[in-house]
């Protein structure tokens, strides 16, 4: 059977929990109700005695005063069972249910064995390592992304420069100049009196058939 000290300790723990959740506990509520009942008993007894004092002789006042105190005690003794019921009712309605926890105690809602705790700690360390690797990978990907962005900028600049160069410096068409040069050569050969026919190979490859002389091509 639970001892009085253990019962009182259990009550105080329950009251402390009630205080955390409600801002008051059942003992204070019951004490307030008990004081109200006692004050009502004393008030009614006082009024009854005051009425009797007006009807009694002065010699009976001392006895009436003693009877007033006895009446208060009798009323109080008669109210004890009712007060006990009131205390149980207050404790029932103010008490915190077992399935309700304060915010600071919710972490202790689930109890773990030593093996379960070690398993959870191992998983926590594994998650921490994954988080660190993910952070390193994220930093690496950011660097790669920056390099890609810089390369894209360089590629765009290169394309723009190439477009500017291609549109600004067109490759000259010298086919007409070659035909003009051949015509000049025919005229020059006829001027020298050389009527020997010239093959197409010699015409376009004059290195072996032509004697080089100094000539101002711009003057031609």
Secondary structure as UniProt FT lines:
FT   HELIX           4..22
FT   HELIX           26..55
FT   HELIX           58..60
FT   HELIX           61..94
FT   TURN            98..99
FT   HELIX           103..108
FT   HELIX           114..168
FT   HELIX           175..191
FT   TURN            192..193
FT   HELIX           200..204
FT   TURN            206..209
FT   TURN            217..219
//
